[in-house]
Amino acid sequence: MDGRRDRCPMEARDCFALSPFGYCHALENTDFGDRPCPFYKTWEENKKGYAAATERLRHYGQEDLIRKYGVKFY
């Protein structure tokens, strides 16, 4: 990999990882052939997943990880 990112072939405007310029913030290689992107999530799905993961960490007493990695981007 040379660090350059490819334009997302899906161009799903509701994907949380899609930049305003059509590039994926999460993946460098977006060539999935005929298959859909396995990483695709809407902002709402990502928010729900983030909340569920945070709750699991709290349940298991891992507040230190929440403080360390708990960056909210929505």
N, C-alpha and C positions, 0 to 999 in steps of 0.2 A: 504494500500500500504506500502511496506517495503522499497521503494526507489530504488529497483533494476529495471532495464529495461530489457524487453524481446527483443530478436532478432527480427527484422522485418521479418514477413513471406513473404512479397512481394519481398524483396531484390531488389527493383528497384534502380539500381545504379545511376540513374539520379535524384533521389529525393533529394531535398535540405536539408532535415532533417536527412538523413542517414549518420551515422558515417562510417569511414573506416572499422570498425569492425562489421558492420551490425546492429547496434543499432540505434533506433530512438532518436534523440536529442529533439524532440518536445513532444512525448507521452510516458508515462510509460507503459500503457497497449496497446499492439498492437494486441490483439486477436479480430478480427472482424468477426470471423466465415467464412462463404463463401463469404462475401462481400469484395470489395476492400477497401483499406484504405481511409477514408473520408478526410484525411489531406494531401494526396499526392499532391505534386507540383514539377515540374522540377525547376531547378535553374532559367531558363529563365522566367517561369511563376511567380515565387516568386519575381524576380527583377521587373517585370512589375507591380505586385500588390503593391510592396513597393513604386515604383515611383508614381502610381496613388494615394495611400494613402497620400503620402507626398504632392502631388499637391492639394488634397482636404483640407488638413490642412492649406496650404498656402492660398487657396481661402477663407477660413473662418477665417483667421488671427490668426492661432494657431501655430505660429513659436516657441513659448515657448515649445510646446510639441515635435516639431521636434528636438529642441536642447536637450531636456531631454531624449527622447527615440530614437532618430534618429541614431542608431548604424548600420552602414553598415557592412555587413559580406560577401560581394562578391567582 
